[in-house]
Amino acid sequence: MRSRVGRRPCRRAGLPLAFAVLLVLTAAGCTRETGGSGAAGQGPPAGSVPVVRPSTAYSPFPYSNPSQRRTFQAFTHCAASHGVDLQGPLADSAGNSLYFRLVPGEKASQAARAKMNRACPQMTAGDFGTPVGTLDAKLFRHAATEFARCIRSHGHPRYPIPDFGASDPVESFWHLPFDWTSIRFTSAVKACVEPLRSYLFPG
């Protein structure tokens, strides 16, 4: 199933494929809208959340665990509270990425989207915990550990450090507590999201 958002493959240094959701749309120069209002060849800024407009382009996203589901649901609720009503996440047919789209009939200005990106760290956490393609386990573990340490230093001194061991690092990440109902915790994530963002959008 094809969408009206065209994209070409992007590569992260050391990885053969776009490895995390949204990277194929948000890496600078890797996207262009062919049916929307943007100019052809002009993609969103790196680190932003893409919003696609086709009415029927993707299938429902297959969540891997309840924490992942709650994180993406918290993002859509946060986005709506800042004037951006979204549907999603939606998975593409190739399983290479996920997307959010505006609710039919809704519009969102660039200013509203920028405000949403600043206010809603749930998207970056969910993006980080939903890798696609080859995972750089070493860098992933480092980013998750730095994130947890930062949360500790921002008012949550007992926040656990991920216990990776021999388990899947993504599963270990989702074992961390994410209390999105807490304004205090969400504020801490805003302050500490940079290690996750740097992994997703290097350079």
C-alpha positions, -999 to +999 in steps of 0.1 A: +000+000+000+015+033-010+011+066+006+014+101-007+046+106+012+076+097-009+109+087+008+143+074-001+164+051+021+184+069+048+214+054+066+228+059+100+265+055+104+272+019+112+237+007+105+224-008+072+189+004+075+168+032+089+167+016+124+140+034+142+105+046+136+102+080+120+138+082+110+130+077+074+108+107+075+126+130+098+163+128+088+171+160+069+168+155+031+152+121+033+116+130+027+094+150+004+057+155+003+042+148-031+006+154-022+006+177+007+011+214+012+049+214+016+073+221-012+087+191-030+120+180-016+116+199+016+114+176+047+107+184+083+135+194+107+155+165+121+140+154+154+105+166+145+074+144+143+061+138+108+024+142+102+011+126+071-022+133+054-034+103+033-068+091+045-060+054+041-023+046+038-013+025+068-024-003+090-028-002+128+005-004+146+013-038+163+023-029+199+049-051+214+041-044+251+017-023+272+043+003+281+049+011+245+011+014+239+008+038+269+037+059+257+023+064+222-012+070+236+003+096+260+019+113+230-014+116+211-031+130+242-003+155+247-004+165+210-042+171+212-037+192+243-015+214+222-039+217+193-027+188+171-052+160+168-036+129+155-044+093+145-018+067+151+006+052+154+001+035+120+025+010+105+036+010+068+031-021+048+069-029+047+073-027+085+100+000+081+085+028+101+055+042+118+035+074+113+009+096+128-016+115+106-039+144+113-075+135+121-096+139+089-106+175+086-080+188+111-051+211+103-020+219+122+003+248+115+041+245+117+040+266+149+016+241+165+037+212+154+068+228+168+051+235+201+039+199+202+075+186+196+088+207+225+060+197+249+055+160+242+086+139+249+066+107+247+072+105+210+110+104+213+107+077+240+084+056+220+105+061+188+136+051+207+119+019+220+106+009+186+136+001+165+133-011+129+160-030+111+194-035+126+199-023+162+232-009+174+229-026+208+260-009+223+248+026+214+212+018+224+223+006+259+245+036+264+217+060+254+191+043+276+215+043+306+223+080+302+186+087+300+179+069+332+208+086+350+195+120+339+160+111+352+177+103+386+193+137+386+160+155+378+140+147+409+137+109+407+168+096+426+154+060+427+147+057+390+162+024+379+192+020+357+183-005+328+194-040+336+204-053+302+223-085+310+218-109+282+182-099+275+169-079+245+180-043+251+147-030+238+127-052+262+150-040+290+142-003+281+105-009+283+109-024+318+117+011+329+088+029+346+071+055+324+045+073+345+031+097+319+002+106+342+028+125+363+036+161+352+067+159+373+080+128+356+071+141+321+090+173+328+120+152+338+118+133+305+117+166+286+150+175+303+165+141+298+154+131+263+186+142+245+205+109+248+175+092+231+172+119+204+209+118+198+207+081+191+178+085+167+192+116+150+230+115+151+251+144+140 
